[in-house]
Amino acid sequence: MAVALPPITAEQVLAWLAQVPDPEIPVISVVDLGIVRAVDVRDDGECVVTITPTYSGCPAMEVIAADIERALRARGVERLRIATRLSPAWTTDWMSDAGKAALKGYGIAPPVQQVIDISALTRGVKRHAIEAPEVACPHCGSAHTRLTSQFGSTPCKALYQCLDCREPFDYFKCH
């Protein structure tokens, strides 16, 4: 006789998915990166995981979906659907603080700004130009850095160099 398992919860699924690494940056999970947008465990037992790519056309999305499916099937989730939602577009604002810390520990400078910034409205100042963020070196902590390329190892990162320790590093661009 088969023993009935208790129903899974969305919180449980999120905890499992917090252990699924991003295939391009394996120190950050798909949850901490903000790719997992929602988990819905329906009354009929179907588990729907909604994901959003970090940018349109991200080649890693098929791998991410397969990794999510593999992780959940290994935990006994039989009725599973992975939905991709493109709107609203993913933003670095969705990254967790733990994810940003993991990036820094891995040698990638995390985003230093929020994408949705209303500070100009609250100051009553009209901003005409986008100011470059001050990006600290993830190796030595120096803010004495410079942008060397708008694109780093992946399109969602820029390449910087620290002018103090001289090390190059990726910066996860705000978007």
N, C-alpha and C positions, 0 to 999 in steps of 0.2 A: 504494500500500500504506500502510495506516495504521500509525503508530508507536505502540507500546504505551507508555502513560504509567506511571511507577512508582506503586505504590499509595500512597494518602495515609495519613497517620498522625493520630492524635488530637491530638498536639502541633501539627502543621501546621494542623489545623482550628481549634484554639484560637487560634493566632497570627492566622489570618485573621479570626476572630470578635472578636479584641481591637481590630480596626479598625472594628467596627460600632458606631456611636454609639447611645445610648439616645435615643429620639425626643423625650422630654420634657426631658432634660438632655444636650445633644449633646456636652459636653466629657468625658463619661465613657462608656466602652464597656460593652456588655452583659456582657462578661467581668469588667471591673473593678467593675461594680455587683453582680456575683454572681448575675445572672439565669441565666447559662449554668451549669447545675448539673453536667452531664457531657457528654462526647463519647465515643462508642463507634463505632469503625470495625470492622465485623464482617468475619469471614473471607470472606463472600460479597460484600464490597464495599459493603454498605449502610452509610451514615453516619447514626447516630442522635444528634441533639442534644437533650438534655433541658434544658428551661427551667422556671423557677419565677417566678411573678409577685411583684412586691414587696408586693402586698397583694391579697386576694381581690377579684376584679372589676376589676382594673386594665385600663382601656380601651386601654392602649398595647400589650397583649400580641399582638394581631393584627398590628399594625404591626411589632413586634419579630420575630415569626415570619416575616413576609414579608421583612423586611430581612435576616435570617439566611439565608433560602432564596436570595434574590437574590445575596448575597455569595458563597455557596458554589457556586451554579450558574455564576456568572461565572468561577469558578476550576476549572470542569470537573467538579464533583461531580454525578453523574447520579442515583445511588441515594441519596436523602435522605429522612429522616423526622424531623420535629420533634415531640417528645413533651412534654407539659406535666405536671409533677408538682406537686401542691399540698401534699403532706405529706412531710417536715416543712415547715412554712411558712418562707418566705424570712425572713432576718434580716439586719440591717445588719452583723452579725459576718462575713458572707460578702463584704463589700466589701474590695477590696484597698487597701493603703496608697497606691498610685498613684492609685486612684480617689478616695480621700478627699482627696488633695492636689489633684486636678483640681477637685473640688467647691469647695474653699477658694479656689483661684485664680479660679474662676468667680463667687465671691461668695456661695456657699452654705456655711454652717458644716457641716462633716461631723459625724457622730455622735461624741460624746465618751465614751461608755460602751460596754462590751460588754453585749449583751443577756443573755448567760449569765454572771452574776456570782455567784460563790460566796464572795466575800470575807466576807460575814456569817458563813458557816459556819466559815471558817478563823480568824476572830477570836473565835468563840464568842459573838457578839452577835446577839441577835434583833432584826431590824428590823421595826418596825410600820408605818412610813409610807415611801412612795417619795419619795426626795429629788430635787428638781429638779436637773438637771445644770448645771454652770457652763459656759456656752457663750460662747466667745470670738468677738468680731466678726471676720468674715473680711476686713473692709476695713482696720481699724486695729489689730486684735489685742487690744483691750481686753476684759477679762472683766466690765466694768461694763455688763451687758446685761439686758434684761427681756423676758419672754414677752408678746406682745401678742395672739396668737391661737393656739389649738391647731392650726389648719390654715392652711398657707401656700398657695403657688401650686398645689400638688397635695396630696392627702390624706396623703402620706407625709412631708410637711414641716410645720413649725410656723413662725409668723412671730415674729421677734424684732426688737428695736430696740436699737441701741447708745446708751447714755446719754452717751458721750463724743463720738463723731463724729456722732451723731444719725441715722445711716443705718439704714434698715430692712434686714433680710436674712432669707432662709429658713434654717432649721436642719433638716437631714435627721434626722428623729426615729429613735431607736433602736427597733427592733422586730424 
